[in-house]
Amino acid sequence: MATTIADEMKMYLASLTATNVICSDLGATFLWGTNLTIGAELNSSICLTIIPTGGGPPTDKDKQNSSVSIQFKTQTRQKALSVMQSVINHLHLNSDCAIPKGKIYAVQSTPILLGVREGGQSVIAAANFNIKHVKF
């Protein structure tokens, strides 16, 4: 099975230490299947979900233009916005970041508040990213 952009993002986020700004704002590190997933959110109170969203056409046979949406579910608006702002600030143009042989561009400068769900028990914020990279 081929490696995907979402897999690369997952591996990068799971490798972040507690001292990383994203993990500091979260108050924990990311653990696959516990608070980090791809494609569909977990049934937990805190969850970061990486959703592949296609992207633009390849520029040639080796260069790709992928995109992902990253969504964060938590209990408060402030926490949702704070963690997602840290994700945007950390990933945007970070050369030693998640994608080997690539660069990540945040589509917006601040998170999008998607709203309150589950009877007011959870809030979801999101950010979208374009990724320019050499094909895996």
N, CA, C and O atoms as a printed pandas DataFrame, in Angstrom:
     atom_number atom_name residue_name chain_id  residue_number  x_coord  y_coord  z_coord
0              1         N          MET        A               1    0.839   -1.175    0.000
1              2        CA          MET        A               1    0.000    0.000    0.000
2              3         C          MET        A               1    0.891    1.247    0.000
3              4         O          MET        A               1    1.869    1.321    0.743
4              5         N          ALA        A               2    0.553    2.188   -0.811
5              6        CA          ALA        A               2    1.364    3.405   -0.953
6              7         C          ALA        A               2    1.192    4.326    0.252
7              8         O          ALA        A               2    0.128    4.379    0.867
8              9         N          THR        A               3    2.247    5.040    0.570
9             10        CA          THR        A               3    2.184    6.064    1.602
10            11         C          THR        A               3    1.404    7.253    1.041
11            12         O          THR        A               3    1.563    7.616   -0.125
12            13         N          THR        A               4    0.575    7.845    1.867
13            14        CA          THR        A               4   -0.202    9.010    1.442
14            15         C          THR        A               4    0.209   10.236    2.251
15            16         O          THR        A               4    0.903   10.124    3.262
16            17         N          ILE        A               5   -0.223   11.390    1.799
17            18        CA          ILE        A               5    0.026   12.627    2.531
18            19         C          ILE        A               5   -0.554   12.534    3.934
19            20         O          ILE        A               5    0.084   12.959    4.896
20            21         N          ALA        A               6   -1.754   11.985    4.061
21            22        CA          ALA        A               6   -2.378   11.856    5.381
22            23         C          ALA        A               6   -1.528   10.975    6.297
23            24         O          ALA        A               6   -1.403   11.260    7.487
24            25         N          ASP        A               7   -0.941    9.904    5.749
25            26        CA          ASP        A               7   -0.058    9.043    6.553
26            27         C          ASP        A               7    1.171    9.813    7.031
27            28         O          ASP        A               7    1.585    9.678    8.182
28            29         N          GLU        A               8    1.750   10.621    6.143
29            30        CA          GLU        A               8    2.923   11.419    6.507
30            31         C          GLU        A               8    2.569   12.424    7.603
31            32         O          GLU        A               8    3.336   12.614    8.548
32            33         N          MET        A               9    1.411   13.063    7.475
33            34        CA          MET        A               9    0.968   14.018    8.495
34            35         C          MET        A               9    0.748   13.301    9.829
35            36         O          MET        A               9    1.142   13.805   10.881
36            37         N          LYS        A              10    0.121   12.132    9.779
37            38        CA          LYS        A              10   -0.127   11.350   10.995
38            39         C          LYS        A              10    1.187   10.994   11.683
39            40         O          LYS        A              10    1.324   11.189   12.891
40            41         N          MET        A              11    2.150   10.475   10.930
41            42        CA          MET        A              11    3.432   10.091   11.518
42            43         C          MET        A              11    4.135   11.302   12.128
43            44         O          MET        A              11    4.732   11.206   13.200
44            45         N          TYR        A              12    4.060   12.440   11.440
45            46        CA          TYR        A              12    4.702   13.648   11.964
46            47         C          TYR        A              12    4.044   14.098   13.263
47            48         O          TYR        A              12    4.731   14.337   14.256
48            49         N          LEU        A              13    2.725   14.214   13.262
49            50        CA          LEU        A              13    2.025   14.680   14.460
50            51         C          LEU        A              13    2.216   13.723   15.628
51            52         O          LEU        A              13    2.360   14.166   16.768
52            53         N          ALA        A              14    2.220   12.421   15.367
53            54        CA          ALA        A              14    2.437   11.432   16.430
54            55         C          ALA        A              14    3.859   11.501   16.983
55            56         O          ALA        A              14    4.107   11.070   18.109
56            57         N          SER        A              15    4.796   12.042   16.198
57            58        CA          SER        A              15    6.189   12.123   16.656
58            59         C          SER        A              15    6.487   13.383   17.475
59            60         O          SER        A              15    7.573   13.504   18.042
60            61         N          LEU        A              16    5.545   14.311   17.544
61            62        CA          LEU        A              16    5.779   15.553   18.282
62            63         C          LEU        A              16    5.922   15.274   19.778
63            64         O          LEU        A              16    5.189   14.464   20.345
64            65         N          THR        A              17    6.861   15.947   20.395
65            66        CA          THR        A              17    7.077   15.777   21.830
66            67         C          THR        A              17    6.183   16.729   22.621
67            68         O          THR        A              17    5.582   17.645   22.060
68            69         N          ALA        A              18    6.107   16.504   23.905
69            70        CA          ALA        A              18    5.249   17.312   24.775
70            71         C          ALA        A              18    5.670   18.779   24.787
71            72         O          ALA        A              18    4.862   19.646   25.118
72            73         N          THR        A              19    6.921   19.070   24.433
73            74        CA          THR        A              19    7.389   20.459   24.433
74            75         C          THR        A              19    7.020   21.212   23.158
75            76         O          THR        A              19    7.162   22.434   23.113
76            77         N          ASN        A              20    6.551   20.519   22.125
77            78        CA          ASN        A              20    6.121   21.179   20.900
78            79         C          ASN        A              20    4.932   22.086   21.213
79            80         O          ASN        A              20    4.109   21.758   22.067
80            81         N          VAL        A              21    4.841   23.222   20.526
81            82        CA          VAL        A              21    3.791   24.207   20.802
82            83         C          VAL        A              21    2.384   23.620   20.613
83            84         O          VAL        A              21    1.475   23.970   21.367
84            85         N          ILE        A              22    2.189   22.755   19.644
85            86        CA          ILE        A              22    0.863   22.152   19.443
86            87         C          ILE        A              22    0.508   21.276   20.641
87            88         O          ILE        A              22   -0.595   21.373   21.179
88            89         N          CYS        A              23    1.433   20.428   21.054
89            90        CA          CYS        A              23    1.188   19.535   22.188
90            91         C          CYS        A              23    1.049   20.314   23.488
91            92         O          CYS        A              23    0.271   19.928   24.361
92            93         N          SER        A              24    1.794   21.408   23.627
93            94        CA          SER        A              24    1.665   22.256   24.818
94            95         C          SER        A              24    0.257   22.839   24.904
95            96         O          SER        A              24   -0.355   22.828   25.972
96            97         N          ASP        A              25   -0.258   23.349   23.781
97            98        CA          ASP        A              25   -1.620   23.887   23.773
98            99         C          ASP        A              25   -2.656   22.793   24.009
99           100         O          ASP        A              25   -3.666   23.019   24.675
100          101         N          LEU        A              26   -2.402   21.613   23.463
101          102        CA          LEU        A              26   -3.308   20.481   23.633
102          103         C          LEU        A              26   -3.276   19.953   25.063
103          104         O          LEU        A              26   -4.302   19.542   25.606
104          105         N          GLY        A              27   -2.093   19.968   25.665
105          106        CA          GLY        A              27   -1.928   19.413   27.003
106          107         C          GLY        A              27   -1.619   17.933   26.971
107          108         O          GLY        A              27   -1.706   17.253   27.993
108          109         N          ALA        A              28   -1.255   17.425   25.789
109          110        CA          ALA        A              28   -0.937   16.001   25.626
110          111         C          ALA        A              28   -0.216   15.816   24.297
111          112         O          ALA        A              28   -0.197   16.718   23.460
112          113         N          THR        A              29    0.367   14.657   24.113
113          114        CA          THR        A              29    0.928   14.310   22.810
114          115         C          THR        A              29   -0.133   13.558   22.019
115          116         O          THR        A              29   -1.153   13.142   22.569
116          117         N          PHE        A              30    0.116   13.387   20.718
117          118        CA          PHE        A              30   -0.840   12.683   19.868
118          119         C          PHE        A              30   -0.542   11.194   19.866
119          120         O          PHE        A              30    0.612   10.777   19.766
120          121         N          LEU        A              31   -1.591   10.405   19.976
121          122        CA          LEU        A              31   -1.471    8.952   19.964
122          123         C          LEU        A              31   -2.479    8.399   18.966
123          124         O          LEU        A              31   -3.686    8.584   19.120
124          125         N          TRP        A              32   -1.970    7.714   17.935
125          126        CA          TRP        A              32   -2.811    7.166   16.876
126          127         C          TRP        A              32   -3.917    6.297   17.473
127          128         O          TRP        A              32   -3.649    5.415   18.290
128          129         N          GLY        A              33   -5.145    6.547   17.065
129          130        CA          GLY        A              33   -6.293    5.767   17.513
130          131         C          GLY        A              33   -6.877    6.221   18.838
131          132         O          GLY        A              33   -7.955    5.771   19.226
132          133         N          THR        A              34   -6.182    7.103   19.535
133          134        CA          THR        A              34   -6.685    7.628   20.811
134          135         C          THR        A              34   -7.165    9.066   20.651
135          136         O          THR        A              34   -8.304    9.385   20.992
136          137         N          ASN        A              35   -6.290    9.939   20.129
137          138        CA          ASN        A              35   -6.682   11.331   19.884
138          139         C          ASN        A              35   -6.205   11.825   18.513
139          140         O          ASN        A              35   -6.184   13.027   18.251
140          141         N          LEU        A              36   -5.826   10.883   17.647
141          142        CA          LEU        A              36   -5.353   11.202   16.296
142          143         C          LEU        A              36   -5.868   10.141   15.328
143          144         O          LEU        A              36   -5.731    8.943   15.575
144          145         N          THR        A              37   -6.458   10.592   14.232
145          146        CA          THR        A              37   -7.012    9.650   13.257
146          147         C          THR        A              37   -6.985   10.254   11.859
147          148         O          THR        A              37   -6.729   11.446   11.688
148          149         N          ILE        A              38   -7.251    9.417   10.866
149          150        CA          ILE        A              38   -7.350    9.855    9.470
150          151         C          ILE        A              38   -8.747    9.528    8.961
151          152         O          ILE        A              38   -9.232    8.411    9.137
152          153         N          GLY        A              39   -9.390   10.500    8.333
153          154        CA          GLY        A              39  -10.620   10.257    7.599
154          155         C          GLY        A              39  -11.918   10.382    8.365
155          156         O          GLY        A              39  -12.868   10.970    7.847
156          157         N          ALA        A              40  -12.004    9.859    9.570
157          158        CA          ALA        A              40  -13.236    9.922   10.351
158          159         C          ALA        A              40  -12.873   10.151   11.808
159          160         O          ALA        A              40  -11.945    9.532   12.330
160          161         N          GLU        A              41  -13.603   11.038   12.458
161          162        CA          GLU        A              41  -13.246   11.378   13.834
162          163         C          GLU        A              41  -13.543   10.224   14.783
163          164         O          GLU        A              41  -14.449    9.422   14.558
164          165         N          LEU        A              42  -12.763   10.167   15.837
165          166        CA          LEU        A              42  -12.913    9.138   16.858
166          167         C          LEU        A              42  -14.039    9.509   17.829
167          168         O          LEU        A              42  -14.405   10.677   17.963
168          169         N          ASN        A              43  -14.564    8.512   18.485
169          170        CA          ASN        A              43  -15.593    8.735   19.487
170          171         C          ASN        A              43  -14.909    9.036   20.825
171          172         O          ASN        A              43  -14.958    8.237   21.761
172          173         N          SER        A              44  -14.272   10.207   20.889
173          174        CA          SER        A              44  -13.598   10.633   22.116
174          175         C          SER        A              44  -13.821   12.127   22.279
175          176         O          SER        A              44  -14.211   12.804   21.327
176          177         N          SER        A              45  -13.579   12.644   23.467
177          178        CA          SER        A              45  -13.846   14.060   23.717
178          179         C          SER        A              45  -12.815   14.976   23.077
179          180         O          SER        A              45  -13.111   16.136   22.793
180          181         N          ILE        A              46  -11.601   14.467   22.846
181          182        CA          ILE        A              46  -10.547   15.235   22.187
182          183         C          ILE        A              46  -10.002   14.402   21.037
183          184         O          ILE        A              46   -9.569   13.266   21.230
184          185         N          CYS        A              47  -10.027   14.982   19.832
185          186        CA          CYS        A              47   -9.593   14.217   18.656
186          187         C          CYS        A              47   -9.137   15.159   17.550
187          188         O          CYS        A              47   -9.821   16.131   17.230
188          189         N          LEU        A              48   -7.978   14.867   16.970
189          190        CA          LEU        A              48   -7.497   15.583   15.791
190          191         C          LEU        A              48   -7.646   14.632   14.606
191          192         O          LEU        A              48   -7.120   13.519   14.624
192          193         N          THR        A              49   -8.364   15.076   13.581
193          194        CA          THR        A              49   -8.648   14.249   12.414
194          195         C          THR        A              49   -8.022   14.867   11.173
195          196         O          THR        A              49   -8.216   16.050   10.894
196          197         N          ILE        A              50   -7.270   14.059   10.428
197          198        CA          ILE        A              50   -6.664   14.481    9.166
198          199         C          ILE        A              50   -7.549   13.948    8.050
199          200         O          ILE        A              50   -7.774   12.742    7.946
200          201         N          ILE        A              51   -8.049   14.852    7.217
201          202        CA          ILE        A              51   -8.962   14.456    6.144
202          203         C          ILE        A              51   -8.337   14.815    4.797
203          204         O          ILE        A              51   -8.208   15.997    4.481
204          205         N          PRO        A              52   -7.942   13.813    3.992
205          206        CA          PRO        A              52   -7.414   14.118    2.661
206          207         C          PRO        A              52   -8.527   14.744    1.809
207          208         O          PRO        A              52   -9.656   14.253    1.796
208          209         N          THR        A              53   -8.202   15.827    1.100
209          210        CA          THR        A              53   -9.223   16.524    0.317
210          211         C          THR        A              53   -8.862   16.656   -1.160
211          212         O          THR        A              53   -9.398   17.520   -1.854
212          213         N          GLY        A              54   -7.979   15.825   -1.632
213          214        CA          GLY        A              54   -7.671   15.789   -3.063
214          215         C          GLY        A              54   -6.550   16.713   -3.473
215          216         O          GLY        A              54   -5.400   16.284   -3.575
216          217         N          GLY        A              55   -6.856   17.954   -3.707
217          218        CA          GLY        A              55   -5.842   18.899   -4.156
218          219         C          GLY        A              55   -5.930   19.144   -5.643
219          220         O          GLY        A              55   -6.829   18.650   -6.324
220          221         N          GLY        A              56   -4.978   19.919   -6.133
221          222        CA          GLY        A              56   -4.948   20.258   -7.553
222          223         C          GLY        A              56   -4.271   19.184   -8.380
223          224         O          GLY        A              56   -3.774   18.197   -7.838
224          225         N          PRO        A              57   -4.251   19.371   -9.686
225          226        CA          PRO        A              57   -3.625   18.381  -10.561
226          227         C          PRO        A              57   -2.108   18.369  -10.375
227          228         O          PRO        A              57   -1.524   19.371   -9.964
228          229         N          PRO        A              58   -1.470   17.237  -10.677
229          230        CA          PRO        A              58   -0.011   17.179  -10.612
230          231         C          PRO        A              58    0.596   18.179  -11.595
231          232         O          PRO        A              58    0.032   18.430  -12.660
232          233         N          THR        A              59    1.749   18.748  -11.231
233          234        CA          THR        A              59    2.402   19.684  -12.139
234          235         C          THR        A              59    3.216   18.954  -13.195
235          236         O          THR        A              59    3.423   19.480  -14.288
236          237         N          ASP        A              60    3.671   17.771  -12.890
237          238        CA          ASP        A              60    4.291   16.860  -13.848
238          239         C          ASP        A              60    4.208   15.463  -13.252
239          240         O          ASP        A              60    3.514   15.266  -12.254
240          241         N          LYS        A              61    4.896   14.489  -13.835
241          242        CA          LYS        A              61    4.710   13.113  -13.364
242          243         C          LYS        A              61    5.250   12.861  -11.956
243          244         O          LYS        A              61    4.867   11.874  -11.328
244          245         N          ASP        A              62    6.130   13.730  -11.443
245          246        CA          ASP        A              62    6.716   13.514  -10.129
246          247         C          ASP        A              62    6.288   14.509   -9.063
247          248         O          ASP        A              62    6.515   14.263   -7.879
248          249         N          LYS        A              63    5.675   15.629   -9.445
249          250        CA          LYS        A              63    5.307   16.656   -8.475
250          251         C          LYS        A              63    3.800   16.669   -8.266
251          252         O          LYS        A              63    3.019   16.690   -9.217
252          253         N          GLN        A              64    3.414   16.655   -6.994
253          254        CA          GLN        A              64    2.005   16.575   -6.622
254          255         C          GLN        A              64    1.551   17.843   -5.889
255          256         O          GLN        A              64    2.358   18.543   -5.277
256          257         N          ASN        A              65    0.259   18.121   -5.963
257          258        CA          ASN        A              65   -0.378   19.238   -5.252
258          259         C          ASN        A              65   -1.520   18.674   -4.417
259          260         O          ASN        A              65   -2.681   18.734   -4.822
260          261         N          SER        A              66   -1.196   18.137   -3.273
261          262        CA          SER        A              66   -2.199   17.526   -2.402
262          263         C          SER        A              66   -2.796   18.569   -1.466
263          264         O          SER        A              66   -2.291   19.686   -1.354
264          265         N          SER        A              67   -3.872   18.186   -0.802
265          266        CA          SER        A              67   -4.441   19.048    0.229
266          267         C          SER        A              67   -5.081   18.190    1.315
267          268         O          SER        A              67   -5.526   17.070    1.063
268          269         N          VAL        A              68   -5.117   18.738    2.522
269          270        CA          VAL        A              68   -5.775   18.079    3.648
270          271         C          VAL        A              68   -6.522   19.125    4.455
271          272         O          VAL        A              68   -6.174   20.306    4.456
272          273         N          SER        A              69   -7.542   18.669    5.129
273          274        CA          SER        A              69   -8.224   19.471    6.132
274          275         C          SER        A              69   -7.896   18.816    7.466
275          276         O          SER        A              69   -7.989   17.596    7.603
276          277         N          ILE        A              70   -7.516   19.618    8.440
277          278        CA          ILE        A              70   -7.268   19.095    9.776
278          279         C          ILE        A              70   -8.336   19.668   10.683
279          280         O          ILE        A              70   -8.518   20.883   10.766
280          281         N          GLN        A              71   -9.044   18.768   11.366
281          282        CA          GLN        A              71  -10.120   19.186   12.259
282          283         C          GLN        A              71   -9.791   18.757   13.679
283          284         O          GLN        A              71   -9.248   17.676   13.906
284          285         N          PHE        A              72  -10.125   19.619   14.629
285          286        CA          PHE        A              72   -9.857   19.322   16.030
286          287         C          PHE        A              72  -11.138   19.445   16.828
287          288         O          PHE        A              72  -11.801   20.483   16.810
288          289         N          LYS        A              73  -11.480   18.371   17.531
289          290        CA          LYS        A              73  -12.684   18.350   18.376
290          291         C          LYS        A              73  -12.257   18.366   19.837
291          292         O          LYS        A              73  -11.387   17.599   20.249
292          293         N          THR        A              74  -12.874   19.243   20.609
293          294        CA          THR        A              74  -12.612   19.337   22.045
294          295         C          THR        A              74  -13.853   19.888   22.732
295          296         O          THR        A              74  -14.897   20.040   22.097
296          297         N          GLN        A              75  -13.746   20.193   24.041
297          298        CA          GLN        A              75  -14.929   20.621   24.789
298          299         C          GLN        A              75  -15.197   22.121   24.747
299          300         O          GLN        A              75  -16.334   22.536   24.975
300          301         N          THR        A              76  -14.187   22.955   24.463
301          302        CA          THR        A              76  -14.410   24.407   24.515
302          303         C          THR        A              76  -13.966   25.097   23.224
303          304         O          THR        A              76  -13.053   24.636   22.539
304          305         N          ARG        A              77  -14.627   26.206   22.910
305          306        CA          ARG        A              77  -14.255   27.001   21.739
306          307         C          ARG        A              77  -12.818   27.498   21.848
307          308         O          ARG        A              77  -12.054   27.435   20.885
308          309         N          GLN        A              78  -12.458   27.996   23.040
309          310        CA          GLN        A              78  -11.125   28.552   23.235
310          311         C          GLN        A              78  -10.056   27.503   22.960
311          312         O          GLN        A              78   -9.069   27.795   22.284
312          313         N          LYS        A              79  -10.233   26.296   23.468
313          314        CA          LYS        A              79   -9.248   25.220   23.269
314          315         C          LYS        A              79   -9.203   24.824   21.791
315          316         O          LYS        A              79   -8.122   24.626   21.236
316          317         N          ALA        A              80  -10.354   24.710   21.160
317          318        CA          ALA        A              80  -10.406   24.335   19.743
318          319         C          ALA        A              80   -9.662   25.356   18.888
319          320         O          ALA        A              80   -8.853   24.988   18.037
320          321         N          LEU        A              81   -9.933   26.619   19.112
321          322        CA          LEU        A              81   -9.287   27.675   18.328
322          323         C          LEU        A              81   -7.800   27.791   18.656
323          324         O          LEU        A              81   -6.989   28.011   17.757
324          325         N          SER        A              82   -7.436   27.648   19.910
325          326        CA          SER        A              82   -6.043   27.758   20.326
326          327         C          SER        A              82   -5.179   26.647   19.726
327          328         O          SER        A              82   -4.107   26.917   19.184
328          329         N          VAL        A              83   -5.642   25.410   19.820
329          330        CA          VAL        A              83   -4.877   24.291   19.269
330          331         C          VAL        A              83   -4.779   24.395   17.752
331          332         O          VAL        A              83   -3.708   24.170   17.187
332          333         N          MET        A              84   -5.871   24.729   17.092
333          334        CA          MET        A              84   -5.829   24.829   15.623
334          335         C          MET        A              84   -4.966   26.002   15.170
335          336         O          MET        A              84   -4.317   25.913   14.127
336          337         N          GLN        A              85   -4.941   27.104   15.927
337          338        CA          GLN        A              85   -4.045   28.201   15.562
338          339         C          GLN        A              85   -2.594   27.750   15.686
339          340         O          GLN        A              85   -1.758   28.128   14.865
340          341         N          SER        A              86   -2.289   26.952   16.694
341          342        CA          SER        A              86   -0.934   26.400   16.845
342          343         C          SER        A              86   -0.591   25.477   15.685
343          344         O          SER        A              86    0.540   25.486   15.199
344          345         N          VAL        A              87   -1.559   24.678   15.234
345          346        CA          VAL        A              87   -1.337   23.796   14.085
346          347         C          VAL        A              87   -1.011   24.633   12.848
347          348         O          VAL        A              87   -0.053   24.335   12.135
348          349         N          ILE        A              88   -1.796   25.670   12.592
349          350        CA          ILE        A              88   -1.554   26.551   11.445
350          351         C          ILE        A              88   -0.173   27.190   11.548
351          352         O          ILE        A              88    0.612   27.143   10.601
352          353         N          ASN        A              89    0.118   27.785   12.698
353          354        CA          ASN        A              89    1.396   28.476   12.875
354          355         C          ASN        A              89    2.584   27.529   12.720
355          356         O          ASN        A              89    3.615   27.910   12.166
356          357         N          HIS        A              90    2.444   26.311   13.204
357          358        CA          HIS        A              90    3.555   25.363   13.171
358          359         C          HIS        A              90    3.756   24.743   11.784
359          360         O          HIS        A              90    4.892   24.590   11.335
360          361         N          LEU        A              91    2.677   24.391   11.112
361          362        CA          LEU        A              91    2.813   23.684    9.831
362          363         C          LEU        A              91    3.084   24.602    8.645
363          364         O          LEU        A              91    3.792   24.206    7.719
364          365         N          HIS        A              92    2.543   25.809    8.647
365          366        CA          HIS        A              92    2.673   26.700    7.484
366          367         C          HIS        A              92    4.143   27.029    7.203
367          368         O          HIS        A              92    4.826   27.614    8.043
368          369         N          LEU        A              93    4.612   26.656    6.041
369          370        CA          LEU        A              93    5.969   26.928    5.550
370          371         C          LEU        A              93    7.088   26.376    6.433
371          372         O          LEU        A              93    8.219   26.856    6.358
372          373         N          ASN        A              94    6.796   25.387    7.259
373          374        CA          ASN        A              94    7.809   24.796    8.120
374          375         C          ASN        A              94    8.632   23.814    7.295
375          376         O          ASN        A              94    8.132   22.763    6.894
376          377         N          SER        A              95    9.884   24.152    7.044
377          378        CA          SER        A              95   10.713   23.348    6.137
378          379         C          SER        A              95   11.125   22.001    6.723
379          380         O          SER        A              95   11.405   21.074    5.964
380          381         N          ASP        A              96   11.171   21.863    8.037
381          382        CA          ASP        A              96   11.534   20.574    8.631
382          383         C          ASP        A              96   10.300   19.926    9.242
383          384         O          ASP        A              96   10.335   19.388   10.349
384          385         N          CYS        A              97    9.228   19.992    8.499
385          386        CA          CYS        A              97    7.933   19.569    9.008
386          387         C          CYS        A              97    7.519   18.192    8.522
387          388         O          CYS        A              97    8.361   17.329    8.276
388          389         N          ALA        A              98    6.238   17.997    8.390
389          390        CA          ALA        A              98    5.634   16.690    8.182
390          391         C          ALA        A              98    5.963   16.016    6.861
391          392         O          ALA        A              98    6.015   14.787    6.813
392          393         N          ILE        A              99    6.183   16.749    5.808
393          394        CA          ILE        A              99    6.271   16.159    4.483
394          395         C          ILE        A              99    7.710   16.179    3.978
395          396         O          ILE        A              99    8.255   17.245    3.693
396          397         N          PRO        A             100    8.322   15.006    3.867
397          398        CA          PRO        A             100    9.671   14.990    3.287
398          399         C          PRO        A             100    9.603   15.418    1.826
399          400         O          PRO        A             100    8.672   15.046    1.111
400          401         N          LYS        A             101   10.571   16.186    1.387
401          402        CA          LYS        A             101   10.615   16.683    0.010
402          403         C          LYS        A             101    9.348   17.453   -0.357
403          404         O          LYS        A             101    8.814   17.301   -1.456
404          405         N          GLY        A             102    8.875   18.277    0.572
405          406        CA          GLY        A             102    7.678   19.044    0.289
406          407         C          GLY        A             102    7.534   20.252    1.178
407          408         O          GLY        A             102    8.342   20.477    2.078
408          409         N          LYS        A             103    6.500   21.028    0.921
409          410        CA          LYS        A             103    6.230   22.230    1.702
410          411         C          LYS        A             103    4.727   22.328    1.914
411          412         O          LYS        A             103    3.932   22.048    1.017
412          413         N          ILE        A             104    4.357   22.734    3.132
413          414        CA          ILE        A             104    2.953   22.862    3.512
414          415         C          ILE        A             104    2.583   24.339    3.551
415          416         O          ILE        A             104    3.325   25.163    4.085
416          417         N          TYR        A             105    1.430   24.660    2.979
417          418        CA          TYR        A             105    0.919   26.027    2.975
418          419         C          TYR        A             105   -0.470   26.035    3.616
419          420         O          TYR        A             105   -1.365   25.327    3.155
420          421         N          ALA        A             106   -0.654   26.823    4.666
421          422        CA          ALA        A             106   -1.981   26.979    5.243
422          423         C          ALA        A             106   -2.837   27.789    4.280
423          424         O          ALA        A             106   -2.369   28.782    3.723
424          425         N          VAL        A             107   -4.075   27.381    4.081
425          426        CA          VAL        A             107   -4.983   28.080    3.177
426          427         C          VAL        A             107   -5.544   29.339    3.834
427          428         O          VAL        A             107   -5.799   30.335    3.158
428          429         N          GLN        A             108   -5.736   29.293    5.152
429          430        CA          GLN        A             108   -6.199   30.478    5.869
430          431         C          GLN        A             108   -5.290   30.724    7.074
431          432         O          GLN        A             108   -4.586   29.824    7.531
432          433         N          SER        A             109   -5.318   31.959    7.578
433          434        CA          SER        A             109   -4.432   32.360    8.676
434          435         C          SER        A             109   -5.004   32.058   10.054
435          436         O          SER        A             109   -4.262   32.011   11.036
436          437         N          THR        A             110   -6.291   31.858   10.135
437          438        CA          THR        A             110   -6.929   31.525   11.408
438          439         C          THR        A             110   -7.840   30.316   11.213
439          440         O          THR        A             110   -8.288   30.048   10.098
440          441         N          PRO        A             111   -8.113   29.591   12.290
441          442        CA          PRO        A             111   -8.973   28.407   12.169
442          443         C          PRO        A             111  -10.416   28.770   11.820
443          444         O          PRO        A             111  -10.877   29.882   12.078
444          445         N          ILE        A             112  -11.100   27.819   11.239
445          446        CA          ILE        A             112  -12.526   27.936   10.939
446          447         C          ILE        A             112  -13.274   27.228   12.062
447          448         O          ILE        A             112  -13.016   26.054   12.328
448          449         N          LEU        A             113  -14.185   27.914   12.717
449          450        CA          LEU        A             113  -14.992   27.293   13.762
450          451         C          LEU        A             113  -16.175   26.618   13.079
451          452         O          LEU        A             113  -17.061   27.293   12.556
452          453         N          LEU        A             114  -16.191   25.288   13.084
453          454        CA          LEU        A             114  -17.255   24.553   12.401
454          455         C          LEU        A             114  -18.517   24.454   13.228
455          456         O          LEU        A             114  -19.589   24.179   12.688
456          457         N          GLY        A             115  -18.414   24.671   14.525
457          458        CA          GLY        A             115  -19.616   24.708   15.343
458          459         C          GLY        A             115  -19.584   23.775   16.529
459          460         O          GLY        A             115  -18.610   23.067   16.783
460          461         N          VAL        A             116  -20.701   23.805   17.247
461          462        CA          VAL        A             116  -20.884   23.013   18.455
462          463         C          VAL        A             116  -21.735   21.803   18.098
463          464         O          VAL        A             116  -22.699   21.907   17.339
464          465         N          ARG        A             117  -21.364   20.644   18.659
465          466        CA          ARG        A             117  -22.103   19.412   18.366
466          467         C          ARG        A             117  -22.381   18.638   19.640
467          468         O          ARG        A             117  -21.971   19.024   20.735
468          469         N          GLU        A             118  -23.081   17.546   19.466
469          470        CA          GLU        A             118  -23.361   16.596   20.548
470          471         C          GLU        A             118  -23.980   17.285   21.758
471          472         O          GLU        A             118  -23.542   17.085   22.891
472          473         N          GLY        A             119  -24.999   18.095   21.506
473          474        CA          GLY        A             119  -25.698   18.775   22.584
474          475         C          GLY        A             119  -24.838   19.763   23.345
475          476         O          GLY        A             119  -25.040   19.963   24.543
476          477         N          GLY        A             120  -23.885   20.382   22.673
477          478        CA          GLY        A             120  -23.020   21.364   23.301
478          479         C          GLY        A             120  -21.808   20.776   23.994
479          480         O          GLY        A             120  -21.073   21.505   24.661
480          481         N          GLN        A             121  -21.576   19.474   23.855
481          482        CA          GLN        A             121  -20.459   18.833   24.538
482          483         C          GLN        A             121  -19.149   18.902   23.772
483          484         O          GLN        A             121  -18.088   18.660   24.347
484          485         N          SER        A             122  -19.201   19.228   22.484
485          486        CA          SER        A             122  -17.950   19.320   21.733
486          487         C          SER        A             122  -18.011   20.460   20.717
487          488         O          SER        A             122  -19.071   20.829   20.213
488          489         N          VAL        A             123  -16.822   21.000   20.443
489          490        CA          VAL        A             123  -16.640   22.088   19.492
490          491         C          VAL        A             123  -15.596   21.632   18.489
491          492         O          VAL        A             123  -14.606   21.003   18.863
492          493         N          ILE        A             124  -15.809   21.945   17.210
493          494        CA          ILE        A             124  -14.851   21.550   16.179
494          495         C          ILE        A             124  -14.340   22.784   15.452
495          496         O          ILE        A             124  -15.113   23.633   15.007
496          497         N          ALA        A             125  -13.011   22.861   15.341
497          498        CA          ALA        A             125  -12.350   23.901   14.554
498          499         C          ALA        A             125  -11.524   23.196   13.482
499          500         O          ALA        A             125  -11.086   22.062   13.676
500          501         N          ALA        A             126  -11.312   23.865   12.357
501          502        CA          ALA        A             126  -10.607   23.237   11.241
502          503         C          ALA        A             126   -9.663   24.225   10.576
503          504         O          ALA        A             126   -9.788   25.440   10.726
504          505         N          ALA        A             127   -8.714   23.664    9.836
505          506        CA          ALA        A             127   -7.814   24.446    8.990
506          507         C          ALA        A             127   -7.500   23.596    7.769
507          508         O          ALA        A             127   -7.442   22.369    7.852
508          509         N          ASN        A             128   -7.300   24.253    6.642
509          510        CA          ASN        A             128   -7.008   23.558    5.390
510          511         C          ASN        A             128   -5.582   23.873    4.951
511          512         O          ASN        A             128   -5.078   24.977    5.159
512          513         N          PHE        A             129   -4.949   22.881    4.342
513          514        CA          PHE        A             129   -3.563   23.011    3.935
514          515         C          PHE        A             129   -3.364   22.488    2.517
515          516         O          PHE        A             129   -3.917   21.452    2.146
516          517         N          ASN        A             130   -2.572   23.210    1.729
517          518        CA          ASN        A             130   -2.104   22.729    0.434
518          519         C          ASN        A             130   -0.679   22.243    0.627
519          520         O          ASN        A             130    0.098   22.840    1.372
520          521         N          ILE        A             131   -0.345   21.162   -0.045
521          522        CA          ILE        A             131    0.971   20.556    0.124
522          523         C          ILE        A             131    1.583   20.330   -1.248
523          524         O          ILE        A             131    1.023   19.615   -2.078
524          525         N          LYS        A             132    2.721   20.937   -1.476
525          526        CA          LYS        A             132    3.482   20.745   -2.715
526          527         C          LYS        A             132    4.592   19.759   -2.384
527          528         O          LYS        A             132    5.377   19.989   -1.464
528          529         N          HIS        A             133    4.660   18.661   -3.130
529          530        CA          HIS        A             133    5.661   17.647   -2.806
530          531         C          HIS        A             133    6.015   16.791   -4.007
531          532         O          HIS        A             133    5.308   16.759   -5.015
532          533         N          VAL        A             134    7.134   16.099   -3.864
533          534        CA          VAL        A             134    7.542   15.116   -4.859
534          535         C          VAL        A             134    6.797   13.832   -4.538
535          536         O          VAL        A             134    6.707   13.445   -3.373
536          537         N          LYS        A             135    6.261   13.164   -5.557
537          538        CA          LYS        A             135    5.458   11.965   -5.382
538          539         C          LYS        A             135    6.198   10.922   -4.545
539          540         O          LYS        A             135    7.399   10.713   -4.714
540          541         N          PHE        A             136    5.473   10.282   -3.654
541          542        CA          PHE        A             136    6.019    9.231   -2.805
542          543         C          PHE        A             136    6.307    7.979   -3.613
543          544         O          PHE        A             136    6.775    6.983   -3.061
